[in-house]
């Protein structure tokens, strides 16, 4: 709780120092009209996930689906908004009935943030906060990306725990991680850029590594032009193997080839916190902030927008919560990792009405 209070205090200072409303000029396309009022062809099951006895949800920021599209992996920040001084496992694996079948990761993270499960079932986690001088247990943790085996064995640690940096092998609040078709590792680095008073040298980049963790290249900087970022908060690979970035502070999605060349951007999914491509090829975009924070994207509702990047369309909006993470299983059920108000992992099951069957892929 001490860590949460410090983060809240730091966040509050943004509001006190910001004298004008925060606006963003998008690089190559006009801001879209709010995509609200879309159909919601799902029913929400709020009590689907069953935590171990005596444990309550904290901030539930990240979620992904394992190989085969059956098991659900999620991050829980140890019943609060930090794991710095907790002995709980922040990484949980659920079966289709919502039962926990595996947990691990205790004592390794301050602020587990992004999660990715690769094709071999390995679990990747980013730690987006460094040490807090008021929390001794936080020292020697943070600013890392950790790769686990499916059973929780640490296979690789990228970055120096507890040390922020902007070099080839150091990170500054890494937000998310994803692996490419050939096993290359892509890391979205820099969480601070979304705030109104972020300085021009704020970290905002994508870093590419070989599958063994050897640095290949980096691209991006703080800003709003194509290829620039104000918090690259989420990553996903589209069905064609292109990198899709949730550029949250700029209220847009950007797409790149795997060499970092800009392809296109979309502004009609509002403020992306999480990204996932479903088995139908559509994109599912979690929006946890739009109408809930002073620096958000007012006029847009939070929730999960479902759309088609090929047709630039939003066809559904799953409302009722503010998920930071989103994932879709092989059966088309959608899972939202709720980041605030107590946290939760909500399962959204498809109704009989199918809005997606006629969508071009």
C-alpha positions in Angstrom: 0.0 0.0 0.0 2.9 2.4 0.7 4.0 2.1 -3.0 0.4 2.8 -4.2 0.3 5.9 -2.1 3.5 7.2 -3.5 2.4 6.5 -7.1 -0.9 8.3 -6.4 0.9 11.3 -4.9 3.2 11.4 -7.9 0.3 11.2 -10.2 -1.6 14.0 -8.4 1.4 16.3 -8.8 0.9 16.0 -12.6 -2.5 17.6 -12.2 -1.2 20.4 -9.9 1.6 21.4 -12.3 -0.5 21.1 -15.5 -2.2 24.5 -16.1 -3.8 23.7 -19.5 -5.8 20.8 -20.7 -3.6 18.1 -22.3 -4.1 17.7 -26.1 -2.3 15.6 -28.6 -1.8 16.3 -32.3 -1.8 13.0 -34.1 0.9 12.5 -36.7 -0.9 11.5 -39.9 -4.6 11.2 -39.4 -7.3 13.4 -37.9 -8.7 12.3 -34.4 -11.7 10.1 -34.9 -15.2 10.8 -33.5 -15.9 8.9 -30.3 -16.8 5.3 -31.1 -19.4 4.8 -28.4 -22.8 3.2 -28.6 -21.6 0.1 -30.4 -23.4 -3.2 -29.9 -22.2 -5.5 -27.1 -22.8 -9.1 -28.1 -21.4 -10.5 -24.9 -22.6 -11.3 -21.3 -20.2 -10.5 -18.5 -19.3 -13.1 -15.8 -17.8 -11.0 -13.0 -17.1 -13.8 -10.6 -15.6 -16.2 -13.1 -12.1 -16.3 -11.7 -11.7 -18.1 -8.4 -8.6 -16.9 -6.4 -7.1 -19.0 -3.7 -8.9 -18.8 -0.4 -8.1 -15.6 1.5 -6.8 -13.7 -1.5 -8.5 -10.7 -3.2 -7.8 -9.1 -6.5 -5.5 -6.0 -6.6 -4.7 -4.1 -9.8 -5.1 -6.7 -12.6 -3.2 -5.1 -15.4 -2.1 -7.9 -17.8 -3.6 -11.0 -19.4 -2.8 -13.4 -22.2 -3.9 -16.8 -23.6 -1.6 -19.8 -23.7 -0.9 -22.0 -26.7 -4.0 -23.8 -27.9 -6.2 -20.9 -26.8 -7.5 -22.6 -23.6 -5.6 -21.4 -20.5 -5.7 -17.8 -19.3 -2.6 -16.2 -17.8 -3.0 -13.0 -15.7 -1.1 -10.6 -13.6 -2.4 -9.6 -10.2 -0.4 -6.9 -8.3 -0.5 -8.9 -5.1 -3.9 -7.8 -3.8 -2.9 -4.1 -4.1 -1.2 -2.0 -6.8 2.3 -3.2 -6.0 4.1 -6.4 -5.2 7.2 -4.7 -3.7 6.7 -5.9 -0.1 4.5 -8.9 -0.8 5.2 -12.7 -0.7 2.2 -13.5 -3.0 2.7 -14.9 -6.5 1.6 -12.2 -9.1 1.4 -14.6 -12.1 -1.7 -16.8 -12.2 -2.8 -19.5 -14.7 -6.5 -20.3 -15.0 -8.4 -23.1 -16.6 -11.7 -22.6 -18.5 -13.7 -22.9 -15.3 -11.8 -20.1 -13.7 -9.8 -22.3 -11.4 -6.2 -21.4 -10.6 -3.9 -24.2 -11.8 -0.4 -22.6 -11.5 1.0 -19.5 -9.7 4.6 -18.2 -9.5 6.8 -15.1 -9.4 6.7 -14.1 -5.7 9.5 -11.7 -4.6 10.7 -10.8 -8.1 8.7 -7.7 -9.1 7.7 -4.3 -7.9 5.1 -3.5 -10.4 4.4 -6.4 -12.8 2.8 -4.7 -15.8 2.9 -6.5 -19.2 2.5 -10.2 -19.9 3.0 -12.3 -23.0 2.8 -16.0 -23.5 4.8 -17.2 -26.4 4.2 -20.1 -28.7 6.1 -22.5 -26.5 4.1 -21.5 -23.4 6.9 -19.4 -21.9 5.6 -16.5 -19.9 7.2 -13.0 -20.2 6.6 -10.2 -17.6 7.7 -6.6 -17.6 8.3 -4.8 -14.3 7.5 -1.1 -14.9 8.6 0.5 -11.6 12.0 0.8 -9.9 12.9 0.8 -6.3 11.1 3.0 -3.7 13.5 4.5 -1.1 10.7 4.1 1.5 10.3 0.4 0.8 13.4 -1.6 1.4 11.9 -4.7 -0.1 11.7 -2.9 -3.5 15.4 -2.5 -3.8 17.1 -4.6 -6.4 13.8 -5.0 -8.4 12.2 -3.2 -11.3 13.0 -2.0 -14.8 13.3 -5.6 -16.1 11.7 -8.1 -18.5 11.7 -11.7 -17.1 11.1 -14.9 -19.2 9.7 -17.9 -17.3 9.1 -21.4 -18.3 5.5 -22.6 -18.1 6.2 -23.9 -14.6 7.8 -20.7 -13.3 11.5 -21.3 -13.8 13.4 -18.1 -14.6 14.9 -18.6 -18.1 16.1 -15.1 -18.8 16.2 -11.7 -17.1 16.7 -8.7 -19.4 17.8 -5.4 -17.8 19.5 -4.9 -14.5 17.0 -5.3 -11.6 16.5 -2.0 -9.8 18.5 0.1 -12.3 16.8 2.4 -14.9 18.5 3.2 -18.1 18.2 4.0 -21.8 20.9 1.8 -23.2 20.7 -1.3 -25.4 20.4 -3.6 -22.4 18.6 -1.4 -19.9 15.1 -0.2 -19.5 13.1 2.7 -18.0 9.7 1.5 -16.9 9.1 -1.2 -19.6 5.4 -1.5 -20.4 5.0 -4.6 -22.5 6.8 -7.4 -24.4 5.9 -9.6 -27.3 7.8 -12.2 -29.5 7.7 -12.2 -33.2 7.2 -15.0 -35.8 10.9 -16.0 -35.6 11.2 -15.6 -31.9 12.6 -12.0 -31.9 11.8 -10.1 -28.7 10.1 -6.7 -28.9 9.9 -4.5 -25.7 7.9 -1.3 -25.3 9.9 0.9 -23.0 8.7 4.1 -21.2 5.5 4.5 -19.1 5.8 8.2 -18.2 5.2 9.9 -21.5 1.4 9.9 -21.3 1.3 12.5 -18.5 0.8 16.2 -19.2 4.2 17.4 -17.9 6.4 14.6 -19.3 9.7 16.2 -20.4 11.0 15.9 -24.0 13.6 13.4 -23.0 11.1 10.9 -21.6 11.8 7.4 -22.7 9.5 6.2 -25.4 10.8 3.5 -27.7 10.5 0.0 -29.1 13.6 -2.3 -28.7 14.2 -5.4 -30.8 16.3 -8.3 -29.7 17.2 -11.7 -31.1 15.4 -14.7 -29.5 18.5 -15.1 -27.3 18.3 -11.5 -26.0 21.0 -9.9 -28.2 20.3 -6.3 -29.1 19.3 -5.7 -32.7 17.9 -2.2 -32.9 15.6 0.4 -31.3 13.3 3.0 -32.7 11.0 5.8 -31.5 11.2 8.8 -29.3 8.9 11.0 -27.2 6.4 12.8 -29.4 3.3 12.5 -31.5 4.5 12.2 -35.1 4.4 8.8 -36.8 6.9 6.5 -35.1 7.0 8.6 -32.0 5.2 7.7 -28.7 3.7 9.0 -25.5 3.8 5.7 -23.6 3.9 2.7 -25.9 1.7 0.8 -23.4 0.8 -2.4 -25.3 2.2 -4.6 -28.0 0.7 -7.3 -30.2 1.5 -9.2 -33.5 -1.2 -9.0 -36.1 -2.1 -12.1 -38.1 0.4 -11.0 -40.9 3.3 -10.8 -38.4 3.4 -7.0 -38.1 4.0 -5.2 -34.8 1.0 -3.2 -33.4 1.6 -0.7 -30.7 -0.9 0.8 -28.3 0.4 4.4 -28.1 -1.7 5.3 -25.1 -0.7 8.9 -24.5 -1.4 9.8 -28.2 -4.8 8.0 -28.2 -3.9 5.9 -31.1 -2.6 2.5 -32.4 0.4 2.4 -34.6 1.6 -0.4 -36.9 5.2 -1.2 -38.0 7.0 -3.8 -39.9 9.5 -5.8 -37.9 12.3 -3.5 -38.9 10.5 -0.5 -37.3 9.2 1.1 -40.5 5.9 2.9 -39.9 2.9 1.5 -41.8 -0.3 3.1 -40.5 -2.1 4.5 -37.5 -5.7 4.4 -36.1 -7.4 6.8 -33.8 -10.8 5.2 -33.6 -10.0 2.8 -30.8 -9.5 5.7 -28.2 -6.9 5.3 -25.6 -5.3 1.8 -25.9 -4.1 0.1 -22.7 -4.1 -3.5 -24.0 -4.2 -5.2 -27.4 -5.1 -8.7 -28.6 -6.0 -10.3 -31.9 -8.7 -12.9 -31.7 -9.0 -16.1 -33.7 -11.3 -14.3 -36.0 -8.5 -11.8 -37.0 -10.2 -8.9 -35.4 -8.4 -6.6 -32.9 -9.6 -6.3 -29.3 -8.5 -3.0 -27.6 -8.8 -2.4 -23.9 -9.4 1.2 -22.9 -9.0 1.7 -19.1 -8.6 5.5 -19.0 -10.6 7.5 -21.5 -13.3 9.1 -19.4 -11.9 8.3 -16.0 -8.7 10.4 -15.7 -8.1 14.1 -16.1 -5.5 13.4 -18.8 -7.6 10.8 -20.5 -9.7 11.0 -23.7 -12.9 12.7 -22.7 -16.0 12.0 -24.7 -15.0 8.3 -25.2 -16.3 5.5 -23.0 -13.9 3.0 -21.4 -14.2 -0.7 -22.2 -13.1 -3.1 -24.9 -13.5 -2.0 -28.5 -13.6 -4.8 -31.2 -12.7 -3.8 -34.7 -11.1 -4.6 -38.0 -7.9 -2.8 -38.9 -8.4 -3.7 -42.6 -11.6 -1.8 -42.8 -10.8 0.8 -40.1 -14.0 -0.1 -38.3 -15.1 -0.5 -34.7 -18.0 -3.1 -34.7 -18.5 -3.7 -30.9 -17.9 -2.1 -27.5 -17.8 -4.3 -24.4 -18.5 -1.8 -21.6 -19.2 -2.0 -17.9 -15.6 -2.0 -16.6 -12.2 -0.4 -17.2 -9.8 -3.2 -18.4 -6.2 -2.5 -18.9 -5.5 -5.9 -20.4 -7.6 -8.0 -22.8 -7.3 -11.5 -24.3 -9.5 -13.8 -26.4 -9.5 -17.6 -26.2 -10.0 -20.1 -29.0 -13.8 -20.1 -28.4 -14.1 -16.4 -28.8 -14.6 -15.6 -25.1 -13.1 -12.2 -24.1 -11.3 -11.6 -20.9 -10.8 -8.1 -19.4 -8.2 -7.5 -16.7 -9.6 -4.6 -14.6 -6.9 -2.3 -13.4 -8.7 -0.3 -10.7 -11.7 -0.2 -8.3 -10.6 -3.4 -6.6 -9.4 -5.2 -9.7 -11.0 -8.2 -11.3 -10.7 -10.7 -14.2 -14.0 -10.6 -16.1 -15.0 -13.2 -18.7 -17.3 -12.1 -21.5 -19.1 -14.9 -23.2 -20.5 -14.6 -26.7 -24.3 -14.4 -27.1 -26.1 -15.9 -30.1 -26.0 -12.7 -32.1 -22.8 -12.8 -34.2 -21.7 -9.4 -35.5 -18.4 -10.6 -36.7 -19.1 -13.4 -39.3 -19.4 -10.9 -42.2 -16.2 -9.0 -41.3 -13.6 -9.2 -44.1 -10.3 -10.5 -42.9 
